[in-house]
Amino acid sequence: MTYQSFGPYTEARRLEPAPSAALLQRAATIGGTALSRYGVVLGFLILWQVSASLGWVNAAIFPALDTIVVALAKALASGQLVGDIAISLQRAGIAFGAAVIVGIPLGLFMGQIRAVERALDPILQLFRQTSALAIYPIFILFLGLGETSKVAVIFWATLFPLLLATIGGVKEVDSKLIEMARTFGASQTTVFARVVLPASVPAIFVGLRLSATTALLLLIAAEMIGANKGLGFQVMNAQYNFQIPLMFGAIFLLAALGLTANAALVALQHHLCRWSIVAR
Amino acid sequence: MHADHTTRRGEVTIRDLSKSFALNGQPLPVLRNLQLKIASGESLAIVGPSGCGKTTLLRILAGLEQPDAGQVLIDCLPMRGMGAERAIIFQEPRLLPWLTVLGNVAFGLDVQGTPPAEAKARARHYIRLVGLADFETAFPRQLSGGMAQRVGIARALTVQPEILLLDEPLGALDAMTKLIMQEELSRIWREEQVTMVLVTHDLEEAIYLADRVLVLPKEKGAVARLIEVNLPRPRERSDNDFVAMRRRLMAEFGLSRPVMGSNVGL
């Protein structure tokens, strides 16, 4: 036999580096890119601190970072901001959770049935393209100025990115994989559970991350327009009362909230999608 | 060469099979009244120009397409849809990227409701058989094309089909990997004693692997021809008989002068 000497093992070893070596290489690359990745952020913060403390900018409206941190720490220690954080998290959390509960199953269903998707797509596009903030007054009209209208408007804005991403994910599942599963006698349900659902997970995560960002955006806007509690309200309130360090403190808290939410979703995505490469 | 033909299964009878597709509103016949009997444990290659219906025939055998007329009998019973006695290997590996090699190979059994422990054990056996024992935990994106196709082959074998359907399984591989895989397929076919139906456009591959070669014509009115490959196994591509057979098969496509005294049968 002419090619016996090339045997399967030889071919395999020749073509594939050991998994551990690949992992090590990846770790080194991540370590190396960390500095180039966060260097600019670091430089920005240093520039901020220096320009405020050396008087390059008006420290009254652009306070130094240490002033902001002290103001923020005081506000947190006194419990002043804690209630605001809690109510903001609650509003965004309920709305986002509801969007997940409604959006993902609905998207999975719609993506599977072409006729439903075709019939509903135009109205979905219409709703998506209409700014949620523009229709916030309608929500206030129907639901009053209380919690319900705020949660409702955040839910509304959060639902569409998630729904559309899920539909897109389901529609883009490779039909050849579905056919492969069917040749083994997989039922409709099995094909859905074993092929369609896992294949859609990366797209669903894109939707989740978009939705989380949207949830925070709408949270702040809604709290600025009609609230007397919450981080968005505190940003406005601090500005009205000229507590500029506190205002920046609240803004930093919001930024931290957004980063944390994104990091949590990325971590979850890494856990669920070890098989695909995840972008941050 | 083959063990006991009477007790083994996986016999395929094709009766008056016809299939046409619609092309710009016109019916385009690809298979016309095809008659064929594939013996249990036989290795049959189907060759022909593109558009001759060879892949369609295989997809009908897999239950992925319905014939317009005629029927397929498997072990004397009419074939219905997809069945566990058949498994197909596609040109692309079609691996699920979120499953490891082990998960992918066990997929067919999982879907068919085999207990996970048994499915894994059987999957491991076939992973070893295709030479990927060191790659059980690898994900498809970490595999080369040849390795991924081995996983696809192992996945089909794991459900222990009586009939293995192969749709140009090595068509996308590089020349060297292809030769290695042809040898592997030949060995697997002998060890597993399955009926093998192989669609290929590689005449050498057909001669290397098949007991008989079905030549499907594209022209209207032309008949399908069956050619016996009476060469001892394991086969050697550079043997005179092998080369002569290759020449005879190429003559079927007008690619070489017909060999005198060829015993081409129908």
Interface residues (C-beta under 8 A of the other chain):
Chain A: M1 T2 Y3 Q4 F6 G7 P8 Y9 E11 A12 L15 E16 P19 A22 K176 L177 E179 M180 A181 R182 T183 F184 G185 A186 T190 R194 V195 P198 A199 V201 C273 R274 W275 S276
Chain B: A62 G63 L64 M82 G83 A84 R86 A87 I88 F90 E92 R94 L96 P97 W98 L99 F107 G108 D110 V111 Q112 V130 G131 L132 D134 F135 T137 A138 F139 P140 R141 Q142 L143 S144 G146 M147 R150 V159 M176 T177 L179 I180 E183 E184 P234 E236 R237 S238
